[in-house]
Amino acid sequence: MLKQGMLYSLRILMVVAVGSSLWLAGLILFMRLIPSSPEDTTTATDGIAIFTGGETRLQVALSLFEQKKGKYLLISGVNPDSSFPKTVDKMPFKSQVTLGYEALDTLGNAEETAAWAQANHIQSLRLITSNYHMPRSLFELRRLLPGVQILSHAVVGKSFSKPKWWIHPATLSLVIQEYNKFLFAFLRRPFEDMQRLLTTRENT
């Protein structure tokens, strides 16, 4: 009986060790996916979309739009209580700027962006968000816009500009949180695809 208990405990330890190793390997790969600079700063696209979250992102998006790097601009996930709509109202070409209020998370940002892109016949898109948030944002958005060329325009914060940023606890903690969210999105995808397939079959 004691021997069986030891074997059971050993199996659990092995599962935990393998799972931890896979998680750590995935984290290392994820860190390599985090861009250190925008993919392309010169190419003009049909649209520019920004997943809100920081003042710097907004400044980058508005600057690119003023440089005519995109015909249309979407600001997704706008706080209804913010004063930003007043700022946009004073802008030239404000009719080409869309404020999205529906998105509450990254998936919501992607869904809001996809709907806007389809409504405006967008074939090429510049996506602006923070660099550590870019892998998950692209993962969510590319599934919804498979035929659209998406350029990633990562906004790199001060903490990621430091040499060997991964040794700084606060920055590493932020990346680990984002990595876990990415894993959840990755594991959620097959269930969504299965649900979509079943729904399609029911409707045919």
N, C-alpha and C positions, 0 to 999 in steps of 0.2 A: 504494500500500500504506500509506504514511504517512498519507494523507488518510483512508483507511478506519479506521485505528487511532484517529485523532483524533475521527472521527464516533462510533465505538464508545464512546470515553471520555466524549464529550459526552453521549451517551445515558445512560450510567451515572450521570453527575453529575446529569442532569435527573431520573432516577428517584429518586436519593437525596434531591434537593432537594424533590421533590413528596412523597415519603414522610415526610421530616422535617417538612414544613409540615403535613401531615395529622396526624402524631403530636402536634405542638405545639398545633394547633387542638383536637384531642381532649383534650389535657391541660387546656386552658383551660376547656373545657366540663365536664370532670370536676370541676375545682376548684369550679365553680359548683353542682355537685350536692352538695357536701359541706355538710351542714346546720350551722348555727351554734347551734341550740337544738333541744330536743325538739319534735316535731310537735304533740303534744297531751299535756298533763300531767293532765288532769282526767277524761277519759272512761275508764270501767271497761271491761275486755275479758274475754273468757272465759279467756284465758291470757296469761302473761308468759313470754317466752323471752329468755334472755341468752346471747350468744356470749362465753364467758369469755376472759380475756386481761389483766384488770387489776382491782385491788382496788376501785377506784372504781365500776366497772361492777357488781360484786357488791353493793356498798353501796346503789347506786341501785335495783337489782332487789329486794333484800330490803326496802328502805324502801317501795317501791310495793306489794309484796305484803302487807306489814303494814298498809298503808292500804287494803287490799282493792280495789286497782285491777285485780286479776285473781283468778279462782277457782283457777287452777292455775299453778304456776311450774315452768319447765324451766331448768336450768342445764346448758348443753351444752358439752361439751369439758372436763369436769372431770379434773384430773390424779389418777390413782389413788393417788398417794403423798401427796396434800395432806391437810391436817387438816380440810378443809371439811366432809366428811360428819359429823364430830362436832358441828360448829356447827349444822348442819341438824337433827341428831337432838335438839337441845335446843329447837328452835323449836315454837311452837304451830302446829297445822295442818300438821305435817310430812308427814302422809299425802297432802297435796296438792302436795308438792314432789318433783320428779323430778330425779335427778342423772344426766346423760348422760356416759358414759365412752368412747363409741365414736369420736366426732368427733376428727379430727386436723388438719382444715383447715376453711376456710369452707364448701366444698361439703359436707363431712361434717357440719358444724353444721346446714346447711340440711336435709340428709337426715334427720338425727336429730330435728330440730324438726318436720319434716313428718310423720314416723311418730308422734311423740308427739301432735301436733295431731289427727291422724286417729283415734288410739286414744281420745282424750278428747273427741272430737266438738267441737273448737274451731272456732268460726265467726268469732271476732274475736281478734286477737293483737297484743300490744305487743312489739315487738322492740327489745332493748337491746344496743347495741354502741357502740364509739367512733365519733365523727362521720366520720372519714376512711374508716372501714371500712364505713359504712352503705350507700353505693351498691352495692358488690359483694354485700353480705349480702342486700339487698333483691332484687337481680337474681337471685341463686341461689334465694332462698326463694319468691318470687312465682311462679316457674315450677312449683314443686312444690305450691303451695297456691293455685291460681288462684281458688278460690271463697271464700277467707278474707280478711276485711278485716285489713290489717296496718298498724298505726301505728308509725312509726319514732320511737324514743326515743333520740336521739343523746346520748352522753356526751362532752362537750367538754373536752379536756385543757387544761392551762395554756398549752401552746405555741400552741394555736389561739385562745386568748383575747387574744393580743397583737394590737395594730393592725397591719394589713398582714403577717399571719403568713407569707405566701408569700415575703417577702424574707429570711426567716431560713433559712439553708442546711440546718440539721438537719431542720426541719419540712418544707421543700420536698422534701428527699431522701426523707422518709417518704411524702409524697404521691405522688411519682413512682414509688416502688416499688409502692404500692397501685394506682396507675393502670395500670402494666404488668400487674399481676395481673388487674385488671378487663378489660383488653384480651384477655388470654389466655382468661378465662372467656367473654367475648363471642364470640371467634373459635371457641371450643370448642363453643358451643351448636349451630350448624347440624349438626356431625358427630354430636352426641348425638341430635338430633332425627331425623336420617337413620337412624342405627342403631336407634332405637326404632321407626321406621316399618317397617324391614326385619324386625325381630324380630316385630312385630305381624302382618305379612303371612305370615311363616313359620308362625305359630301358628294362622292361620285356614285 
